[in-house]
């Protein structure tokens, strides 16, 4: 089969090779699927660089989540790829699989795992977002942020979104954000804007997949007894969390390493998926697909994700 492989760590475009690979095997409970779509995540960039929290053994095929057809049963399923046989290939092994929800396209189904699972884990397990609270979502037009906006609205929260351009602002509004901010090059400009929108009180929950200067600004706008959810570090810099500041404002800094639950508490992951599928059934959430690339264009897709120029889910189709 054709697929992409990484034999050394580095920038994705430099270390990825499209080649003929051995087909994955359906062993150890894994299911092999013919890939119809594989979603592209920022974590895939980090996997290629060797800087993700978990470093796969070389060589490997990246691609964390897949929608496809089970080659043994013909069932349409989606789920996490079982590394090292990731989703950027014609066939992939799934660690476990869920039935493809009725009404979803292949592209939507391929992106219905990481972003929405992360959002549910963050907003309903690592904290408890209540109706009437105010949720601030950074990078709200991206795949992870878009899911958080929809989940926040489904929970009855007021959602303030931050995005990097006016085009992305329109995307965030279509997702359901109540207020959208496009900060200047200085992220600190968010501080007075958020305080104005909240009458000086600040926000109850911050959903931060960016880190760096964005996290620094979030500390300034989180409300008394608020919660800052640390989702990732797409901004590049890992920020400090001064404990004296957390003490003075009585806020929580909450880590969200959702991927670890797949091994530590898979029963929770199953339960969260049932909740998400119920939201889809009543269309309270609707995965946004911003761009589709061919398998051959994977380096371009990863560049777009790394440069934060995308909206919604980015998908590769063999």
C-alpha positions in Angstrom: 0.0 0.0 0.0 1.0 3.6 -0.4 1.6 5.6 2.8 3.8 8.3 4.4 6.6 7.2 6.7 8.9 9.1 9.1 12.4 7.6 9.6 13.9 10.4 11.5 12.6 13.4 13.5 12.4 16.9 12.0 10.2 19.3 10.2 7.4 17.3 8.5 8.2 18.3 5.0 11.9 17.2 5.5 11.3 13.9 7.1 8.2 12.5 5.5 8.5 10.0 2.6 5.6 8.7 0.4 6.5 5.1 -0.3 5.2 1.5 -0.5 4.6 0.1 3.0 3.6 -3.3 4.4 -0.2 -3.6 5.1 -1.1 -3.4 8.7 -2.5 -6.5 10.3 -5.7 -7.0 12.3 -4.2 -8.4 15.4 -4.4 -7.6 19.2 -8.0 -6.5 18.7 -7.2 -3.9 16.1 -9.3 -3.4 13.0 -7.8 -2.6 9.6 -9.7 -0.1 7.5 -9.4 1.2 4.0 -8.9 4.9 4.7 -11.5 7.3 3.3 -10.3 10.3 5.2 -7.7 11.1 7.8 -7.8 14.2 9.9 -4.7 16.4 10.3 -3.9 17.6 13.8 -1.2 19.9 15.2 -0.1 16.9 17.2 0.9 15.2 14.0 3.4 18.0 13.4 4.8 17.5 16.8 5.0 13.7 16.3 7.1 14.3 13.1 9.4 16.7 15.1 9.7 14.2 18.0 8.5 16.8 20.4 5.1 15.4 21.4 4.5 14.2 24.9 4.7 10.6 23.6 7.4 9.8 21.1 6.7 6.9 18.8 9.5 4.5 17.8 10.9 5.0 14.3 9.9 4.4 11.6 6.2 5.2 11.8 3.3 6.4 9.8 1.7 9.5 11.4 -2.0 10.3 11.3 -3.9 10.1 14.6 -7.5 9.7 13.5 -9.2 8.0 10.6 -12.6 7.3 9.0 -12.8 4.3 6.8 -14.3 0.9 5.8 -13.4 -2.2 7.8 -11.7 -4.5 5.2 -13.1 -7.6 7.0 -16.7 -6.6 7.7 -17.4 -3.7 5.3 -18.6 -1.6 8.3 -17.9 2.2 8.1 -16.1 3.2 11.3 -13.9 5.9 12.7 -11.4 6.1 15.6 -7.8 6.5 16.6 -5.1 5.0 14.5 -2.9 2.4 16.3 0.6 3.7 15.8 2.9 3.0 14.1 0.3 2.3 11.4 -1.2 5.8 11.3 -3.8 7.3 9.1 -1.7 8.8 6.3 -1.9 5.7 4.2 -4.3 3.7 2.1 -4.9 1.3 4.9 -4.7 1.9 8.7 -5.0 -0.1 11.9 -7.4 1.3 14.4 -6.8 1.0 18.1 -10.5 0.8 18.5 -13.4 1.8 16.4 -16.8 3.4 16.6 -19.7 3.2 14.0 -19.6 6.1 11.7 -22.5 8.4 12.8 -25.4 8.6 10.4 -25.3 11.8 8.3 -21.6 12.5 8.7 -19.4 12.8 5.7 -16.1 10.9 5.6 -14.2 14.1 6.3 -16.4 15.0 9.3 -16.1 11.5 10.7 -12.3 11.5 10.5 -12.3 14.7 12.7 -14.8 13.6 15.2 -12.3 12.0 17.6 -9.5 14.1 18.9 -11.0 17.6 18.9 -14.4 16.7 20.4 -13.0 14.2 22.8 -10.5 16.8 24.0 -13.3 19.4 24.4 -15.6 17.1 26.3 -12.8 15.9 28.6 -11.7 19.5 29.3 -15.1 21.1 29.7 -17.0 18.3 31.5 -14.3 16.2 33.2 -11.3 18.3 34.0 -13.7 21.1 34.9 -17.5 21.4 34.9 -18.8 24.1 32.6 -22.2 25.3 33.7 -25.0 27.0 31.8 -24.7 30.7 32.2 -21.0 30.7 32.7 -18.7 32.6 30.3 -16.2 30.5 28.3 -13.2 32.1 26.5 -11.9 30.0 23.6 -8.6 30.9 22.0 -7.9 29.9 18.3 -11.6 29.4 18.0 -11.7 28.9 14.3 -9.2 26.0 14.3 -10.2 22.4 14.6 -9.8 22.1 18.4 -11.1 25.6 19.1 -14.1 25.1 16.8 -15.2 22.0 18.7 -14.8 23.9 22.0 -17.1 26.7 20.8 -19.8 24.2 19.8 -19.5 22.3 23.0 -19.6 25.4 25.1 -22.8 26.6 23.4 -24.3 23.1 23.8 -23.6 23.4 27.5 -25.5 26.7 27.7 -22.4 28.9 28.2 -21.8 32.4 26.8 -18.8 31.9 24.4 -16.2 34.6 23.7 -13.9 33.5 20.8 -10.5 34.9 19.9 -9.2 34.4 16.3 -6.3 35.6 14.2 -8.1 37.4 11.3 -11.4 38.9 10.2 -12.0 35.9 7.9 -11.6 33.6 10.9 -13.9 35.8 12.9 -16.7 35.1 10.5 -16.1 31.3 10.9 -16.3 31.7 14.7 -19.6 33.5 14.4 -21.0 30.7 12.2 -19.9 28.2 14.8 -22.1 30.0 17.4 -19.7 32.3 19.3 -21.5 35.1 21.1 -18.6 37.5 20.8 -15.5 37.4 18.7 -12.3 39.2 19.2 -9.4 39.7 16.7 -6.5 40.9 18.8 -3.8 43.1 17.4 -0.3 41.7 17.1 0.1 42.4 20.8 -2.0 39.7 22.5 -2.2 41.9 25.6 -4.9 43.9 23.7 -7.2 41.1 24.6 -7.2 42.0 28.3 -9.2 45.3 28.1 -11.5 43.9 25.4 -12.4 40.8 27.5 -12.8 42.9 30.6 -15.1 45.3 28.8 -17.3 42.4 27.5 -17.6 41.0 31.0 -18.1 44.3 32.9 -14.7 43.9 34.5 -15.5 40.5 36.0 -13.5 38.3 33.7 -14.4 34.8 32.3 -15.2 31.7 34.2 -13.3 29.3 32.0 -10.5 29.7 29.5 -9.9 27.1 26.8 -6.3 27.6 25.7 -4.6 25.5 23.0 -2.1 28.3 22.2 0.0 29.0 25.4 2.8 31.5 25.5 1.6 35.1 25.4 -2.0 34.0 25.1 -1.8 32.1 28.4 -0.2 35.2 30.0 -3.2 37.3 28.9 -5.6 34.6 30.0 -4.3 34.9 33.6 -5.3 38.5 33.5 -8.8 38.0 32.4 -9.8 34.8 34.3 -12.4 35.6 36.9 -12.2 35.0 40.7 -12.4 31.2 41.1 -12.1 30.7 37.4 -10.4 27.9 35.5 -7.7 28.0 32.8 -7.7 24.8 30.7 -4.2 24.1 29.3 -4.9 22.3 26.0 -1.7 22.7 24.1 1.1 25.0 23.0 0.5 25.9 19.3 2.0 29.3 19.9 5.4 27.6 20.5 6.3 29.0 24.0 5.3 27.1 27.1 4.2 29.8 29.6 4.9 30.0 33.3 2.0 29.9 35.8 3.0 32.1 38.8 1.6 30.5 41.8 1.3 33.8 43.7 -1.1 35.1 41.0 -3.2 31.9 41.1 -3.4 32.3 44.9 -4.5 36.0 44.8 -7.3 35.3 42.3 -8.1 31.8 43.5 -8.1 30.4 40.0 -7.2 26.9 38.8 -4.7 26.0 36.1 -5.9 22.7 34.8 -3.9 20.4 32.5 -5.8 18.5 29.8 -3.8 15.5 28.5 -6.8 13.8 26.9 -4.8 11.2 25.0 -3.6 9.6 28.3 -7.2 8.6 29.1 -7.2 6.1 26.2 -4.8 3.9 28.2 -5.6 5.1 31.8 -9.4 5.1 31.7 -10.8 3.9 28.4 -14.2 3.5 30.0 -14.4 7.3 30.3 -13.5 7.7 26.7 -16.3 5.4 25.7 -18.8 7.3 27.9 -17.7 10.7 26.5 -18.1 9.3 22.9 -21.7 8.4 23.7 -22.4 11.9 25.0 -20.8 13.4 21.8 -22.8 11.2 19.5 -26.0 12.2 21.3 -25.1 15.9 20.7 -24.5 15.0 17.0 -27.8 13.2 16.8 -29.6 16.4 17.7 -27.1 18.5 15.7 -26.0 20.5 18.8 -22.5 20.0 17.3 -21.5 19.8 13.7 -17.8 19.2 12.7 -16.5 21.9 10.5 -14.2 20.8 7.6 -12.2 23.7 6.4 -9.9 22.1 3.8 -9.4 18.7 2.1 -6.0 17.6 0.6 -5.0 14.5 -1.4 -2.7 12.0 0.2 0.2 13.3 -1.9 -0.4 16.8 -0.5 0.1 15.8 3.1 3.2 18.0 3.6 1.2 21.0 2.4 -1.6 20.2 4.9 0.8 19.9 7.8 2.5 23.2 6.8 -0.9 24.9 6.9 -1.6 23.5 10.3 1.8 24.5 11.7 1.4 28.0 10.3 -2.1 28.3 11.8 -3.7 29.4 8.5 -6.5 26.8 8.6 -10.1 26.8 9.8 -12.0 23.8 11.2 -10.7 20.3 10.5 -8.1 19.7 7.8 -8.5 16.3 6.1 -6.4 14.1 3.9 -8.1 11.7 1.5 -6.3 8.8 -0.3 
